[in-house]
Amino acid sequence: MTNHQEIHQLIETHRKIIITEWIDEVISTVDSPRDAEEQDCIQLLSLIGDCLLISPVEIDQTDSFKLLKDALRSFSAFRALNEYTPTQTANYLLLLKKVIYTLSLRESSDIPLKLLLEFNDFIDRLAVMTFQYFSESREEVILSQTYALEHDTPIVKILSLIHI
């Protein structure tokens, strides 16, 4: 096997366990319904798994990675609009890493350390992306609120003048 295929195989073999443990980790850090987190975990794990089959050198140009980035952008925007913190959003993926490492140790997997370090770097990169997308979404909300306030102000001023 090459690239991250060994980790992909670990994920495929233990998908249900990984999803259950990942959700458990997530809901221990946020106040969120299990079924909502389950949908996110299933979708993200599937997209991450697809990307693990691609050479790290080629990944940025692939449709699979673009789909993953789009999903992370949507995921982060939702969380930015629903009172999650940027830390909770980025930690979401870091918790997956914890689950994968724990499972790897429990299953006495022979995944080479170099491969685990590369996987670590990949997940860290995704976590940073979610933080960036979260920040961009939060910035858009702030800008739209500012715009709304600026455009509401003249109406308030006119109404104030009429009451004089």
C-alpha positions in Angstrom: 0.0 0.0 0.0 1.1 3.6 -0.6 0.2 7.0 0.6 -2.5 6.9 3.2 -4.2 3.8 2.0 -3.4 1.9 5.3 -5.2 4.5 7.3 -8.0 4.5 4.7 -8.3 0.7 5.2 -8.4 1.1 9.0 -11.2 3.6 8.6 -13.2 1.4 6.2 -12.8 -1.6 8.4 -13.9 0.2 11.6 -16.2 2.9 10.1 -19.0 2.4 12.6 -16.7 2.4 15.6 -14.9 5.5 14.4 -18.1 7.4 13.8 -19.6 6.4 17.2 -16.4 7.3 19.1 -15.9 10.5 17.1 -19.5 11.6 17.9 -19.0 10.8 21.6 -15.8 12.9 21.6 -17.6 15.8 19.8 -20.7 15.9 22.0 -18.5 15.8 25.1 -17.2 19.2 24.0 -20.3 20.9 22.5 -23.9 21.1 23.3 -25.3 19.6 20.2 -27.8 16.9 19.2 -26.2 13.5 18.5 -28.1 13.0 15.2 -26.8 16.4 13.8 -23.2 15.5 14.7 -23.7 12.0 13.2 -24.6 13.5 9.8 -21.5 15.7 9.9 -19.2 12.9 11.0 -20.5 10.5 8.3 -20.1 13.0 5.5 -16.7 14.3 6.6 -15.3 10.9 7.2 -16.4 9.7 3.8 -14.8 12.7 2.1 -11.6 12.4 4.1 -11.5 8.7 3.3 -11.7 9.5 -0.4 -8.8 11.9 -0.1 -6.6 9.4 1.7 -6.5 7.4 -1.5 -4.9 10.2 -3.4 -1.2 11.0 -3.5 -0.5 13.9 -1.2 1.4 15.6 -4.0 -1.6 15.6 -6.3 -4.4 16.1 -3.8 -4.9 19.9 -4.2 -5.9 19.5 -7.8 -8.5 16.7 -7.3 -12.3 16.8 -7.3 -12.3 14.8 -4.1 -10.3 17.5 -2.3 -12.5 20.2 -3.7 -15.6 18.4 -2.4 -13.9 18.1 1.0 -13.0 21.8 1.1 -16.6 22.7 0.1 -18.0 20.5 2.8 -15.6 22.0 5.4 -16.6 25.5 4.2 -20.3 24.7 4.6 -19.7 22.9 8.0 -17.7 25.9 9.3 -20.2 28.5 8.1 -23.0 26.6 9.8 -21.1 26.6 13.0 -20.2 30.3 12.7 -23.9 31.1 12.4 -25.0 28.8 15.2 -22.9 30.0 18.2 -20.1 27.5 18.0 -16.7 28.8 18.7 -13.8 28.7 16.2 -11.9 26.4 18.7 -14.8 23.9 18.8 -15.0 24.0 15.0 -11.3 23.3 14.5 -11.2 20.7 17.3 -13.9 18.7 15.5 -11.3 17.3 13.1 -8.6 17.1 15.7 -10.9 14.8 17.7 -11.1 12.5 14.6 -7.3 12.2 14.8 -7.5 11.2 18.4 -10.1 8.5 17.6 -8.0 7.1 14.7 -4.8 7.0 16.8 -6.6 5.3 19.7 -8.2 2.7 17.3 -4.8 2.2 15.7 -3.2 1.4 19.0 -6.1 -0.8 20.1 -6.0 -2.8 16.9 -2.2 -3.2 17.1 -2.1 -1.8 13.6 1.2 -1.9 11.8 0.7 1.5 10.3 4.2 3.1 10.0 4.9 6.1 12.2 5.8 8.1 9.0 2.3 7.5 7.7 0.7 8.5 10.9 2.7 11.7 10.9 1.6 12.5 7.3 -2.0 11.8 8.3 -1.5 14.1 11.3 -0.3 16.8 9.0 -3.3 16.3 6.7 -5.9 16.5 9.5 -4.1 19.5 11.0 -4.3 21.2 7.6 -8.0 20.5 7.5 -8.5 21.8 11.0 -6.7 25.1 10.0 -9.0 25.3 7.0 -12.1 25.0 9.1 -10.8 27.7 11.4 -10.1 29.9 8.4 -13.6 29.2 6.9 -15.2 29.8 10.2 -13.4 33.2 10.5 -14.5 34.2 6.9 -18.1 33.3 7.7 -18.1 35.2 10.9 -16.6 38.2 9.1 -19.4 38.0 6.5 -22.0 38.0 9.3 -20.4 41.1 10.9 -20.2 42.9 7.6 -23.8 42.2 6.7 -24.9 43.3 10.2 -22.8 46.5 9.8 -24.4 47.1 6.4 -27.9 46.6 7.8 -27.2 49.0 10.6 -25.8 51.6 8.2 -28.9 51.4 6.0 -31.3 51.4 8.9 -29.9 54.6 10.4 -31.3 57.1 7.8 -34.8 55.7 8.4 -34.5 56.2 12.1 -33.2 59.7 11.6 -36.1 60.6 9.3 -38.6 59.2 11.7 -37.0 61.2 14.5 -37.3 64.4 12.5 -41.0 63.8 11.8 -41.8 63.5 15.5 -40.2 66.9 16.3 
